[in-house]
Amino acid sequence: MLELNKSGTDRSEPGRLPAQDPGPDAAPDPRPADASPSTGPDASAGRVPLRPYLVAGAILCALYFLYSYLQYARFGSPSWDLGIFEQEVRAYAGFDAPVVDIKGPGYLILGDHFSPIVALLAPLYWIWPSAESLLFAQAALFALGAVIVGRTTQQILGGRSGLCVTVAYGLSWGIQEAVKADFHEIAFAVPLLALVCRALLLKRYTAALLWSLPLVLVKEDLGATVAVVGFLLFVYGRRLQGALLAAFGVAAFVVTLVVLIPAASSAGRYDYWTKIDKNGEQDVSMLDSVLGALNSSVKIEMLVFLIGITAFMALRSPLTLLIVPTLGWRLLSQDSNHWGMVWHYSAILMPVLFLALADGVRRSRGSHRPWLASYAKVAVPVAAAIAVAMTQHLPLRDLLRPETYRTDDARSQAARAALDAIPAGSRVETDITLMAHLTSDRTVYWVGGAPGTAPDIVAINLDFGWSRPIQDPVAYAEQLHPEARYRLKHRGGSFVVMERTTPEPDRIPGVRDG
């Protein structure tokens, strides 16, 4: 991935980069006008060793995967997303349409979020057909982002700044919370955005354009981020490239939301508009959404910590504009899950912010404001210290606790016994607890989300957190599927497995319907 950034360096004419002008705070460039290009950033790039960053990336990858694996082994998945993505990747690996039955029988996932880039995981899934392969892929992609961010920082700032930023990025709350949230498609955006920002900082504008193009295949909203990359290219003097890329980003954003997703959706629309224009059953106008963008302390806290993890130096860089589209829809959303510091939503902001930190320090080192120049000298270690200090309240701290490694506790053993009672190849309706452990070799439905299917098995965790306690599991299964009858097959701990005793229906929604 780094090769594209090594080649195709764009040389710009003097005076054509107004946004990268260091501004009135900067000291004059001591180099003579005819200084050799070998003293520029490209020469510096060639002198920075790659090995230390590969070692740091390998360590971070191991930590991320270890945490994810242990959470998976303890049946601690926080949501249904890991099961959803495994069903999608499994379909791609079998050269089938990406149908995700967890979202509904026969549900085409491209009608939910437009993320065809996850098809790239199919070869890995051929080798390792398990949800664990997705967790490993995400760990590797996040760690690759650390390699790019850290090495680019050293190329720009020199010294040990690169390794400090690698630590700060690798332990940042946005990445750690994404690791905790299991796999999501945004894992691909993290190294891509790191490469885009790297190319912009090293004035390799064609590379920045090319690295930004695949972002539109990661998730539907990233077309807006691509448009901002185009705006930056335009401001940096690459006017034609910038204008074309901005137009492409806007077009991709509109076409994906208005044409592609509705075409794949059974409802014929993009369902997530309701996150902005509805609060429960109440309609919310766009004006009210805009006026309420900062109406919660949770939102304000998230914004402060986003910039705070860079010791506030990211504010000195125009790269920070790249976080605006993602922050925009999150602040407009009526869903409180989008506002705070949990889940995976902030992971794609981390490479942008930490490379903006590097750019901000570079811009501030020669400032005529003594306090700013002095602060620039310590901003990088301060950011690293902030990341280390915050980790005591973040997921990776659990790796220091012995109980984290106990995957043979009574609950886990009961869950594995329930899995053993579910035949391979069967159609299973279940909750989040067992879901991602079943999707590799069974057809899996979300409990209550597959009416009329009469699945072979209904398996539930009675301690899952139901709104009403389930007193009679068999009666509950038959309530979900009045077209069938069930009997208790296995019960251990809080896990109950029921099997269908009546014949399979002639017509199964999403399977045999045309």
N, C-alpha and C positions, 0 to 999 in steps of 0.2 A: 504493500500500500504506500510505502514511503517513496517508491521509485518515481511516481508521477510528480511528486513535489521536488525531486532532484533534477527533473528535466523540464524543458519548455519554459525556462525562466523568462519572464517578460521584462524587457528593459523599457522604462518610460522616459519621456523627455523631461528635462528640468522644468519644474513649475507645474507639472501636470497632476500632482497628488495633493490637493488642498486639504483633504481630511487627515492625511498622515503628516502634514506639516507640524512640527513639534510645538508651534505656536509661540506666543510672546514669552512664555516661561523658560524656553530652552536656551541653552548657551549656544553660541555660534559653533559650526562644525570646524574643527581645527585642521581638517585635511585640506590640502590644496585642491584646486578645481580639477587638476589633471591627475588626481590620485588614481592609482591602478585599481581596476575592479577587484583584484584579489584581496583588497582590504575591506570589501563590503560584506554584507550578510551571507552571501553565498559561500565565500571562503570560510567564514566562521562555521557555516553549516557543515562543511567538509571536515572540520577539525574536531567535532564533537563525537566522542565514541558512542557507539550504539549499545555495546554489551552491558554497561551498568543499568541501562533503562530496560533492556530485555530481562535482566535478572530481577529488577524491581517489579516489572510487569508480571513475571512468572510467580513471584511471591504474592502479589495482589490477586492474581487469578486463583491461586491455591486457596487463599483466605476466602474469597467470594464463593468459590465452589464448595469449600468445606462447610461454610455456614448454610448454603442452600441445600446441600446434600443432607446435613444433619436435620434441618427443618423438615425436609421431605421424609427422611427415615423415621422421624418421630410423628409423622402424620399431622404436621402442623401447618399445612398450606393455608394461607390467609384468605384465599378467594378461589373461585372456579377458573381463573385465567390460565393456570398451568395446564389443566385438563383441556381447555378450549384450544390452546395453541398446539398441544400434542395432537389433538384430533386433526387440526389443520395441516400440520407437518406430515402426519401419517398419510393423509389423503394425497398430498403432493408426492410423497415418497412412493405411493402406489400409482402415480400418474392419473389420479382421479381429480374431479372437481373438489375444491376445498369446502366440503360439507362438514359442519360442526353440529352434531346432534344435541350437544349439551345446550346450545342456544335454542333448540327446537328441532323436532324430527325433520331431516332434510334441509336444514338451514344453511344457505350459502353464505359463508362468513364475509365475503367481499361486499355483501350488502349491509354489513355492520360497520367494520373499519376496513379501509382500503390499504392492505399491507401485503401485497404480493411478494415483497422481498423475502418473506420468511420461507419461501420455496427454496431458497439457497441452503436451508438446513436439511433438505431431503437426503443428500449424500451422507451426511453425518448420521441421519436416522437409519439409513440402510445398515450402517455398521453397528449402531447402538440404538435399537428401537425401544426407547424408554424416555419418560419425562426427564430423567437425569441428563440426557444428552442436551436438552434445551437449556437446562441450568448451567451445564458446562459451557455451552456456546455463549450464553450471556456473560458468564464470568470472564471468558476470553475476550469478548468484545469490549467490556468495560476496562479490562486491564490493557488492551491495545490502546484505548483512549489515553490511559495514563502514560504509556510509552511516548505517544505523540506529543501530549501536552508537556511532559517533563523535558524531553529532548529539545523541543522547540524553544522552551523557556531558556535552557542553557545556551542555545545558539544565539538568543537575543540578548540575554543579560550576563552570561558567563558565570564563572565561579561555581559554587555549589547550589546555585539558585534552582537548577533543573531538578535535582534530587529532592530539594525542599518542596517544590511545587508538586512533584510526583506524589510525595507523602500527603500533602494537603488535598490534592485532587482525589487520591486513592481512598482517603478516609473521610471525604466530604459527606455531609449528611444526605445529599441528593443521591449519591451512588449507593451508600449503605442502605437507605430506605428502599431503593429499587431492588437491591439484592434480596432484601427481606420479602418483597412483594412477589417473588417468583418471576418467571420469565414473562417479558413483554416485548413486542416488536420494536420498541424504541431503543433496544440494545444496539440495533444496527445504526441508528442515528448518532450515537455517541462518538464512535471513531470517525464517522463521516464528517460530523461538525468539527471535530478536532482537526481533521485534514483541511477543511475549508478555512478555518481560522489560521492555521499554520501557513497556508498558501497566501492568505491576505497579508499576514505579518511579514512574510519574506518576499512580498511583492511578486508572487508568481500567480498572476491573475488568471491566466488560462487554466491553470491547475485548480484554482478556487472555483471557477465556473464548472469544470468537469466533475469535481468532487461533489458539488451541490446538486447536480442533476438527479442522482439516485434517491435523494431525500423524498421526492414525490412518491416513491414506491414504498416508503416506510410507513407513513401514516398520512391521512388525507389533509390534515391541517398544516403539514410542513411545506406545502406549496407557498404559503405566505412567508415562511422563513427563507425559502429560495428567492422570493421577490426582494427581501431585504438584502440578501447577498448581492443581487443585481444592483440595488440602490447604492451599496457601498462601492461596488466596482465603478459605477457611474461617477460617484463623488471622487474616487481615487484617480479619475482621469480616463478610465476605460469606458468611454461613453457608449459606444455601440454595443460592446459586450454587455455592459451593465443594463442598458435599456432592453436588449433582447432577453437577457436572463430574467429581469424583473417581469417582463411581459409573459414569459414562459411560466414563471412561478404563479402569477395571478391566474393565468389560463388553466394551469393544472389544478389549482385550488378550486376554481369555479366548476370546471368540467367534472372533477372527481365528486364534488358534493352534489352537483345538480344533475349529472348524467350517469356517471359510472356506478356510484353506490345505489341510487334509486333503481337503476336497471337490474342490479343483482339482488335487490331487496324484495321480499315477497310483499311488503307493505308499499313498495313503490316510492319511498321517500327516505331521506336521511334522518334517522330517529333522534340523533343527538342535538338537533335544533331545540328540542324541548328542554335541554339542560339550561338554555339561556332564556327562553320565552315562557317557561312555566315553573312555578314554585309549588310543587305538589299538584293540586288541581287548579290553582289560581294562575291566570295569565299574567305575564309580566311584560311590559312594553320595553323596547330597546332603550328608550330614554331612561326608564327606571333602572335597567340593568347597568347602564353607564354611570348613572348617579350613585348607584350602590356598589360600585367597583371596589371601594375601600371602606365599606360599611361594617367590617368585622375586624376585631383585634387579631383573629387568626390570619387574615390576609396580610395585615400590616406586619405581624411577626414574621411571616414567611418572607416578605420583601426585605425586611431588615437583615434576616439571616442569610438571604441570598447574596446580598452585597457584602455583608459583614464577614463571610468566610474568606473574602479576598482582601481583608483588612481595608475595605472600601476603595481600594486602588482601581478596581474594574471601572469605576465611574469616570476614570480619566481616558478610557478608550472607546472609540466608536464601535468596536466589536460588540459592545453591550447592547447595541440596537438589535442584535440577532435574537435576544431573548424576548423582545417585545411581543411578537405574535403569539408565542406560547403563553406568556403571562396574560396577554389580552383575553384570550378565551377562558382562561382559568378564573380571572377576576370577574368576568361577566357571567360565569356559570352560577346557577342557583344551587348546584350540588356542592355541599360543604366538603365532600371528599377531594375536590379539586383545589381547595384553598390553601391547605396547610402544608406541613413538612413531611407528611407520611405518603405512602404509596410511591409510585414510580415516576410521577409527572415531572419532577425536577431534575431527573438524571440527564436529560438532553441539554440542560442549561449549564451543567458543570464544566464541560470542556470549553464552552464559550467564555464563561466567567473567569476561569483560571488562565486562559490565554489573554483575556482582557486585562487581568492582573499583570501579566508580564509586559504587555504593551503599556499599561499605565505607569509601571515602574520605569520603563525605558523613557517615556515622555517626561517623567518628573525628575529624573536624575540630574538634569542640567538646568532645573528651574532657577529663576532669579529670586524665588521666594525661599529663603533659607530653610524654613520649617518643612516645606514640601520636599526639597532636595534631601534633607536629613531623614525625613520619614520614608522616602523611597528606598533608602539604604537598608531599612529594617523591615519593610512591608512583607517581603517574602518569608523570612523566618517567623514573623508574627502570624501570617496566614497558616503556616505549618503548625505553629503552637495552638492556634484556635482549633484546627482540625483534630489534633491529638486530644486536646482538652474536651472537646465535644463528644469524642468517641465513648467516653464513660457513660453517656446517655443514649448511645446508638447501638444498632444491632450487633456489630462485630465484637462488642464487649462480652457478649455471651460466650465467645470462644475461650475466654479465660475462666469460665465456670465449669467445674467437673460435671455437673448435672447435664450440661449440654450434650455430652458425649454418651449419655445413657440412652441407648435406643432399644433396650430390652426391658423397659419398665412394663408394668401390668397393662397399661392402656395400649402400648404399641404391640404387645404380644396378642392382645385381644383383637386388635385391628388386623394383624397378619392372619390370625385364625379365620376371621371373617373373609378375607381375601381368598384363602384356601378353599372356602366353601362355595366360591363363585366359579363356575366352569369357564374355561377359556372359550372365546367365541360366542358367549351368551350376550343377550341384550339386557343391560342393567340400568336400573333407575336408582340414583343414589344422591347423597349430599356431598359437600365439599371434602369431608374428611377422607373418604376412600377414592374420590374421583380420579385424581391424577395417577393413582396406582392401578387403575383399571383400563385406562384409555389405550394402552399399547396393544391389547389383544381382545378387547371387548367393544361392543357398541354401547356407549354410555349416554344416558339421558340425565338431565337435572331433575331432581325429585319435584313432582308436581308440574313439570314442564313438558310432559309427553302424553297428553290425553289420547286415548284410543289406541295406544301402541301395545297394551298388555305385555310389558316386558317379561322376559323369562325370570328375572330376579329383581326384587326390591330390597336394597340393602341400606340401612340407615344407622346413624349414630344417635342414640337416644339423648346423649348429652350435647348435641350439636348446638343447641340454643334456640329451640323451637318456640314460637310465640305461645303455643299451648303444649304442655307435656303430652307425649304420646303414651297412653295407658295400654292400648291394645294394638301392637304393631301390625298384626294380620288384618284387623279391621281397618287400620289406616291404609294399608296397601290396597284393599278392596274398595275403599272410599276413593282412592286415586284412580282406580281402574275397575269400575263396576262391570265392565265387559268380561272380567276374568275372576277366577278364584285362586287364593294363595294359601299356603300352609307354612308354618315355621320350619325352616330347615336347619338353622344354626343360631345360637345365642351365646354370647360370651362377653362379659363385662357390659359395656353400654352398646355393643354392636349386635344388630339383629339382621339376619338374612332370611327373606321369604322367597319361596319359589312358586311359580304358577303351576296349578294342577289341572287347569282346563286347556284345551287345544289352542294353539297359536291362531290368532285371527287371520282370516283370508286376506284382509287388506290392512296393512300397517302403514300409517302416515309417514311419509318421507322415505319409505323403502319400496313399496310396491305401487304406490299411486303414480300415475303418469304426470 
